[in-house]
Every structure is written in structure tokens, then in C-alpha cells.
Amino acid sequence: MYTTLQFVHSYWAYLVLVIVVLATINALISFFSNKEYSPRDFRISLFALIVTHIQLLIGLILYFVSPLGLQSLTSNGMGTVMKDSMLRLYAVEHPLVMILTVVFITVGYSKHKKKLVSKPKFKMLAIFYTIALILMLSRIPWAQWF
């Protein structure tokens, strides 16, 4: 089960990254070019929300079954985990920052739905999705990706 979850989590992450980059660029370009908000823009931002939430659920399950997640904290102790950069990344930094990423995407999506005009809608998406993308890029375990 662990290897299957790890495989799914790892490859779903590529889709998440592509979709969040696409949604962020779409929001930024549309905001700065004063484009009208369309159903296509809604679908792009919604799809980013959906794929990140699916990734979060897979990641949370993986955190509890992985030897690098909660088991690492309970078997090694917080002091040891915090001194080892790899253990700290997998047990603390990556999960925490990715949860924050999903929170920013969710808040941005929720706030943009309450706006009535295109410019404020794109502004909310651009701000929150850009912050989420920066957070996401900061804590991807790049050594495992390549």
C-alpha cells in the first residue's frame, strides 16, 4: 500500500504543479490585461482547487503510513528529525507547507467567487494562487523528482 500511495502521490504532483502554474499564469495575465472573466477561467481555477485537494488527501494518508512521515517523528523524536534536513523536509516542512498551499488556493478560490466584477475576481486568484505556487515550489523534494 505504501509504495502504491507513494507512486500516485509522486506522479499526481506533476499534474498538480502544471495545473497550478496554468491557473496562476491565467489569473495574472487576465488581471493585467483587463480580460473579462469567463466560464473557462472558472474551470481552470476550479480544476486547480480540485487537484490540490486530491493531492492533499493522498499526502495525508501517505504521511501516516510512510516511514518518513509520522513514524519518523515517533521513532526518532522531534529533536533528531529537526537536525536531519531530509527527515525534517519529509516529516515537517513538506506536509506543513503543502497544507498551507492548499489553504491559500482554497481561500483564493472562495474569495474570488464572492466578487462580482472580473478585475477583482482575477486579483483574488492572482494573489492567492501566486502565494500558493511559491510555497509549493519551495518545498517540493526536487531530488526525488529528477
N, C-alpha and C positions, 0 to 999 in steps of 0.2 A: 504494500500500500504506500509506503514511504517513497519508493522510487517512482511510482506512477504519479503521485502528487507532485513530487519534485519536477518530473518531466513536464507535466501540464502547467505548473506554475512558471517554469522557466520559459516555455515556448509561448504561453499566453502573454507573457511580459512583452514580447516583441510586438504583438498586436496592440497591447495597451499603450506602449510607447509611441507607435505610429499614429494611433487614433488621437492620443492627447496632443501630440505635436500638430497634427492636422487641425484639430479643434482650436488650439491656441493660435496658430497662424491664421486660420479663418477668422477668428474673433478680432485679432489685431488688424489684419488687412481691412476687414469690413468696418471696424471702428474708425480707422484713419482715412478711409476713402468715403465715409458717409453713405455706405450702402444701406439699402432697405433690408430689414430682417425678413427672411423667407422661411418656408417650411424646411428647405434644405439645411439652413443654419440651425434650426431647431433639432433636426435629426442628427446632425453632426455632434452637437453638444450633448444630446441625449445618449447617443451611442458611446461617447467618451465616459459619461456617467455610468452607464451600464457595464462596460468592460472593466472599469476600475473597481466597481463593486464586486464583480465576479472574481477578479484577481484578489481582492481583499479577503473574500470568503475562503478561497483556496489557500491563500497565505496564512490565514489564521488557523486553519486545520493543520497545515504543514508545520506551523510553529509549535503545536502541541505534540506532534509525532516525530519531529526531526531531532536528531542528536545535537544539532547546532542551535536549537531554539530553547524552549523551556527546560529541557533535560540538561542542557549545558549549564544553565543557571543553578538548577537544583543540585547537580552533581559536583560542580566546581566552586560554586559560591560566587557572589557578586564581585568580590574583590579580585578574584582570579580572572573572571570574564572581562572585567573592565581594564585589566592590564594587558590582555591579549587583543590586538587590534582585529584579528579575524573573528574571534569569538564575540567581541563587542559588536562588530558590524552585524553579524547574523542574529545575535540574541537580543540586542538592544536597539542599535541605531536604525537598521533597515526596517524592522517592524514599526517602530515609533514614527519614523519619518514617512513611511508609506501610509500609515493611518492618517497622519496629518495631510498628506497629499489627497487622499480620498475625502477628507473633511473639507478641504479648500474647493475641490471640484463640486462637492455636494452643495456647499454654501453658495458658490458662484452660480450654479445652475438654479438653485432656489430663488436667489435674489434676481436673476435675470428674468424669471417668469413673472415677477411682480411689476416689472417696468412695462410701460405702455408704448413707448416710442423706441425706434430702432437704435439710436445712438446710445442711450443708457443701457439697453439690453446688451449691446456689444461691449460696452465699457465694463459691465459686471463680469461678463465672460472673459474678457481680455485680462482683467486684473487677477481674478481668482485662478483661472486656468494657467496663466503665466507663473504665478507663485507656485502652483501645484507642479508644473513641469520642472521648474528649477529645483524644487525639493526632491522630486522623483529622480532627476538626473544626478543629484548629489549623493544618493545612497543606493544606486544600482551597483551590485557587486560585479564590476566590469571585468575582473579577472576570470570570472566564471562564464562570461558571455563569449569570450573570444579564445 
